[in-house]
Amino acid sequence: MSTDPLEQDALQYDAIVIGAGHNGLVAAGYLAKAGKNVVVLDSAEVVGGAAQTAEISPDYQVSTAAHLVSGFPRQIEKDLKLSKHGLAWATKDMATIALDRDGKHIVLSSDRKTDLATIAAHASHDGDAWKVFEGRVAKYVKLLKPLLDRGLPTASGERATRAATMLALRLEKMGPADLRAFLQLVPSSVAALLDRSFEGDLIKGALSLQATLGAHAGPNTPGTAFSLIYGRTQQAIGQGLGYPVGGTGALTEALASAAEALGARIRLESPVREIIVENGQTKGVRLADGTLFEAPIVLSSIDPKTTCLDLVGARHFETPAVNHVSRIKMKGATAKINLALEGLPTFENFSDREYGGRLLIAPDMGTVERSFTAAKRGELTLEPVMEVVIPSYHDPRLAPMGHHVMSVIVPNVPFEVEGGWEAQKEPFVKRVIDTIAEYAPDLGDKIIAGEVLTPPELDDRFGWGNRGWHQGNMSFDQLLAFRPAPGMANYEAGVSGLYLCGVGAHPGGGLTGLPGKLSAEAALVAEKRS
């Protein structure tokens, strides 16, 4: 991948992709596969965006930020022949484990019988309640799935009419009771949904954390019930909850290799300063060093606000579009802690399935809500909730023999804290480690080295800021036809030739690659029409 200046005659392309994260690389791969001369431009030194794998101590490697893959479709893997470019999976079927201090962990997996037993151990009626809940969720997922794994129809025309008719028929087939329940669910909080469904605190804590992870929301926030269903639908589109051999960085490296093999060029250390528009038509981009790249098609994986208002400029958009983009809600900060361990920490009643699972620390909904309330106030919660994985359990090459790495995502962390992060970092890390040690008491004795990325440090590396990792809240009012804003749900950003291909576009966040794939397809279809 070149970082050298390009020759002048090489600066004209059929398409330019801004950002070498997973969506930008997927978009470049599909455009190159269609025969387009494509260049990918990124300010970083390596590809991957937030999906990178790096060394935290000699011989210990871990996914730096994003640490799990959920919702990545098999179709993209096949289309871009990623297995030929090194992609392999350490696991695709991770269980989710709601950790219990007394060792009565709840397991949510493909083994329904085991799941029911662990849930019922906390509240006898919840085993039956889980069957009812999962049955209803499956109906909602079936309803939403066709809207997520393809581009949304335009507001008019035959295709839109067919899509509307199909959706109406699906709603009708749900039956009156299920339809009423779905319509009640859409604006509801996940707390209200779970309180209606379950008695046990632990199952409600785990599901409420899943519904709000990465969002600026708590269990009592309206619309989070729909967020839970939407997230489950994204998982259904993919191949399960998985971890690539070599970490999430191995996925983006395979995507980069595939795009280059198809003819795309990737230029790193090339920050884009401006998207050039003349007379309502995209003409190319200008780098921070003044280098000009020309192309009639530009796809940006940068968040929609930055793309439209900063790189293009509000003057090139109609006033309603500027207003819509300006109002996109983007808030939320996260911390990431990566640890090198001299051995597995001892969790009570853990088997292979549990050690290899996604571990959630969220003992009840109140704890999740309090962490969100603290973050809103700019405070660090006394009871952090978190998502923990031990990826070396599935992929031993990430650490020396017998040793391991642990990856911890801590949501609901304020971007700015009283006294500053320099003073608060050490007590924050101690609080997180002490919380995990309530479930694995010997964790502190196992730690060899670590890496702590506070929200400002994640901003320095990945440009997240206080905007969350979804480039726009994943709430009902910013999903489907409203993502990223009214009139932009089909990836066209309101300027001819400009497309949005990042997680801020439909269908939203996560390492799905779908915004990249669908935006590239939209650009190719539009070019054929013109």
N, C-alpha and C positions, 0 to 999 in steps of 0.2 A: 504494500500500500504506500503510495508515494506521498511525500511531504515536500518534494521539490517543486519549484515554479514550473508551470506548464508552458509549452511553446505556444506562441500567439495563435497559430492555426488550429490548436487543439482546444480552444476556449469556446467553440460553438458546439452545442449539443442539441439533441432532440428534447431532452428533459433533464432538469436539475432536481435532486432531492436534498433537502436541508436536514441534516441530522443522521448520524450513523448508529442510532439505536435500533432496536429490533424492528420497529415499524418502518423506519426509513429504509432499512436493508431489505425487508420484505417487498416494499414498494419498488425499490431499484431492481430486485430480482425479477419481478413480474414485468416491469417495463422492458428490461433487457431481453427477457425471454420473448417478448413480442417484437423484438428487432430494433428497439430504440437505442440510440446512442445516449447513454446515461452517465452522469457524474454525481457522486454523493459527496457533500461537503460537510465537514464537522470541525468544531473548534478544538476537540479533545486530541490527545496523543494516541488514543487507542479507540477501536470501535466498541460499541455496546451500550453507550449511555449508562443507565442505571443497572443494566444487566452485564456485569463484569465479574470476573474471578481474579483475585489477586492474593499475593502472599502477605500474611499478617506477621509472620515470623519465619525464619528459614525452615523450609519443608512443610509449612502449614499454609494451605490455601483455602479460601472461602469466598462465596459470592459476596461481593462488597456491599451491595444495597439490596436489590430484589433477589430473593433467595428461593423462590418456588415458581414452578411453571404450572399454570392452571388455565385451561381454555385454549391451548394451542392446537389448532385443528390438524388432523392427519393429512388433510388435503394440501395444506401449505407444505408440509414435510415431503409429500410425494411430488408436488408440482416442481419444487426447487431441488429435489433429489438430495435432501440434506444428509441422508445417511452416507452418501458418497463423499460428503465433505466433512465427515468426522462426527456427526451427531449420533450419539448413542444415549440410552436412558439407563440411569442407575436404578430408577424405579418410576412407575407411572401410576401406582395405586396406593399412595400413602394414606394411612388412616389419620383421622383427626382425634386427638386425645385431650379431653378436658381434664386437667390435672386436679386431683383431690388431695388435700393435705394428709388424709388418713389412708391413702392408697386405694380408695374406691373410685378409680378413674373411670370416666365415661368414654367409651370408644365409639366413634362414628366412622363406619367403614362399609365395605361391600359385603361384609358378613352380618347380615341383618339379625340373625339369631343372637350373636354375641352382643350386638348393639343394644338390643332390647333388654338383655339381662343386666348390662351395666347401667342402663338408664333406670330400670325398675328397682335397682338396688338402693337408689336414693329416694324414690317415691313409687310405691307399688303400682299406682294407677298410671304412671307415666309411660310404662311399656306399651300399653294399649293406646295411650294418647299419641305416642310416637308413630305408631302405624297409621293412625288417622291423619296426623300432621304430614307425614311423608307422602301419603296418597294424594292429599290435596296439593302439596307442593309439586308433585309430578304432573298434575293437570295444568298448573300454572306454567311450569317449564315447557310443557308441550305447546301451550298457547303462545308463549313468547319466543321460543327457539327460532321459528322461521323469520322473525323480525331482527334477529341478532347476527345470524351467520351469512347475511347477504345485505346488499345495499338497500336502503329504504326507497320505496317508490316516490316519484315526484308528486307534486300536489295535484296534478291533473293528467289526463291521458288514459289510454286503455290499460296500461300496466298498473296505474294507481287504482283504477276501478276494480281490476281483478284482485289486487291485494286487499282492498277494503272489503270486497265480497268474501274473500277467503277468511279474513279475520272475523267478520260477522258470523260466518258459518261455524267457526271454531268456538266463538262465544256462545252461540246457540246450543251447540252440542254439549257444553259444559253442564247444562241443566240449570234451572232457576236458583237452586240452593247454592251451587258452586259459583254461579255468576254473581249472586248477591255478596257472597263471601269475598270474592275477588275485588269487587268494586268497593267494598268496605275496607279491604286490606290496603289498597293503593295509597290513600292519604294517611294511613295509620302509622303509629310508632311501632317499632319491633317489641318494645316493652308491653304494649297493649296486646299485641298478637301472642306473645309468649305467655303472658299471664292468663290469657284465655285458654291456652293449650296445655300448660304444664304446671306441676306443683313444685318440682325440685329446683333449688337455686342453681345448682351446677350446670344443668343442661341449659337453663335460661341465660346464665352468664356466658357460656361458650357461644351460643347462637347469637346473642346480642353483640359480642365482640366480632364475630364473623360479619355481621350486618354493618358494622361501623368502622371496621379496620381500614385505615387510610383515608377516612372521611372526617370532616369537621362536624361531628355529630355524636350524640349519645343515644342510648336506648330509648329515651323519651322524646327524641326529635321526631316530629311528624315526617312520614315518608320512608322511614328506615325499614319498615316491614317490607315494602316493595324492594328496597335495596338488597335485602336478604334473598328474595326470590330471584332478582335480577342476577345476583352473583352465582346462585345455583344454576341459572340458565347458562351463564358463561362457562361454567365448569362442564355442563352437559355437551357443549359444542366441542370441547377439547377431548383429551385422551386421559382424563383423570388428573389428580394432583401429583405432580411428578418433579423429579430432579435429574437434570442431564449429567452424564459422566463428565466431570470437570467443572461442574457448577453452571450457573446461568450464563457465564461468559462463554462457555463452550457452545451454547445455542447461538449467540450472536456472532461468534467466530465462524461457525458453519454457515450462517446466513451471509456473512461477508464473502466467504470463499465461494459460495454458490453464485452470488451476484457477480463477482469478478469473472468466474468461469463462463458466465453467460454474456460477458462483454462489458459490464458496468465498471466504471473507474471510481475508486474511493480515494478522496484527498483529505487527509487529516491536518490538524493545526491550521484550519482554514475557516475562521469565524466569518459568518455572513453579516454584513453591516446593513445591507439594504436589498429589498426586492424591487427591481426596476419595473415600473408600469408606465406605459405611454398610451394615451388615448384609450384608456380602458382595457388595454391588452398587456399581459405579462411579457416582458422582454428578456428577463434574466436576473442575475444577482450581482452585487458588488461586495467584495470581501473587505475586511477591515484595513487591509494593506492597499486597497484600491484596485485590485485585480478584478476584471470584469469577465463574467461568464454569461454567454447569451444562449437563450432557449425559449421557445414559445410556451413551454409547460414547466411550472415549478411546483413541486410538492413539498410542503413544510411539515415536519414532525414536531416543530416547536409549538408551544401552546397557542391557541387561537388569538388570545389577546395580544401577545407579543408579535405574532405573525402579522396580524391585520393592522394594529394601531402603531406599532413601532417599526417593523421592517418594511411594511408597505406605506403606511401613513393614512390617517383618517380621511384626508382630502380625496382619496381615490374611491371612496365608498359612498353609497347613498346614506343619508342621515339615519333612516331607520336601522340599517345594518350596523352603523357605528354605535347607536344606542343599545342594540341587542348585544353586541360584542362587549361593550363597556360594562354591561350588567352581569356578565358571566361570573358566577360565584366560584371563587378559587381560594380555598383556605384550608389550612391544616399542616401541622408539622410532625415529624417523626424522628426518632433517634435510632441508631443501629449500633449494636455491640457485637463484635466478633471475637471469639475466644479460642486460644490454643490450649488443649487439655492433655495431660499426660495419661489419661485413661477415661473410661466412661464414668460419669457421676452416677451414684446409686440412687435410683428412684424406686420407691417401694412398690412391689407387685408389678414390676415391668418385665415384659417378655420381648422377644424380637420385634413383634408388631408395634409395641409402644415405643421402643427405642428408635425405631425407624419411622415414626409418625411425626405429624405436625402437632406440637404440644402447645396448648392454649392455657394461659394463666388468667382466669377470669372467674373467680369463685362465685360471683353472683352479679346480677344486673346493677345493683347499687354501686359496686366497686367500679364497674365500667363507666357508669354515669358520673361518679365522683371524679374519675380521672379526666373526663371531658370538661367538667365544670372547673376544675383546677386549671386546665390548659386555657380555657376562655379568660381566666383571670390573670394569666401570665405566671401561674404558679406550677411547681412540680408536685404532683400528687404523692401522698404518703403511701399509696397502695397501687403501684404501677401494674397495669395489665400488659400482656405481651404474647407474641407468637415466637416459638422457639423451635429450631430444628437442629439435629445433629447429622449433617449431611455425610460425614465420613462413615457413618454406620452403613450406608448403602454404597459409598464410593471411597474405599479405604486408601486410594492413592492421594487423597487430600491431606493426609497426615502420615507421619512415620508409623511403622507397624505397632499396633496396640494403642496408639495415640488417636486423638480425635479433635475435631473442630466443632464449635457450637456457634450458631447464628441466631441473633436475638433482634427482633423488631419490636420497638417500644412506641406505640402510638400515643396520641393525646399528650404530646410534649410541646410546650410553648416555644416559639422561635426565639423570643427574647425573654429572659428571666431576670427577676430582681437580683441585683448584684453582679449580673453578667455570667455567661457560661464558664468563663475562666475560673471563677470562684465556685460555681455550682456543679461543675463537671464531676469532680471526685465524689462528693456526697451522693450525686445522682447515680453514678455507677455502683457505688456501695449499696444503695437501696435496691437497685435491680438485682445485683448478685445475691443480696440477702433474701430477696423475695423468691428467687429460684431455689435458694438453699432451704427454704421451708419445705420444698418437695424433694430436694436432693441434698441432704445435709453436708455431704463431703465435697460439694462443688468447689468451694474455696481452696481446698487442698489439692485439687486437680489442675488449677489454672497455672499455665506456664507464661503465657503472654496474651495480650489482647489489643484490640483496636476499638476505639470509641469514636463514633461519628455523631456529633450533635447536629441539630437542625442547621445552624450556620455552616458547619463543615460539609454537610450534604449539599447545601446550596453552592458552596465553593466548587465542589466536584461535579455536581450534576445540574446546577441551576434550579433546584426545586424551590428555594426561597420559603415563604410561608404560604405556598400555593397548593400544597399537597401533591401527591404523586400521580393524580388522575387528570391533571390539567383542566380541572373543572369538577365541581362536586358531582358525585354519582347519586344525585337525588332525582326523584321522579320528574321534577320540572326542568331537569337538564339531561334527560335521556331520550332515546328514540328520536322522534321528529324535532325535539327541542335541543338536540346535541349537535354542535356546541351552542347553537343559537338558531332561532327560527329562520328558515331560508337557507341554512347551511348544512342540513342533515345529509345531503348527498355529496359532501366533500368539496363541492365548489364553494370557494370563499367569497364570491361576490365580485371578483375581477376575472375576466376571461383568461383562462390558462393557469389560474392559481388554485391549488387544492390543499386541503388539510389532511395529513396522513398520520397524525400522532394520536395518543390516547385521549386527547381532547375531542376527537371526532367519534362518530358512531362506530362500533358499539361501546366504546369507552375503555376504561383502564384494565390493567393486567397484561401479562405477557402472552397475548393472544395472537398478535400479528395481523388480526383482521382489519384494523384501520388502514394498515399499509397495503394489504391485498385489495381491499374494496376501493380505496382511493385510486390505486393504479388502474383498476378496471374501469372506474368512472372516467378517468382521464383518457383512456384508450377509446372508450365508447364515444365520448364527446368529440374526440379528434376525427373519428369516422363520420360523425354527423356534419362536421364543418366542411 
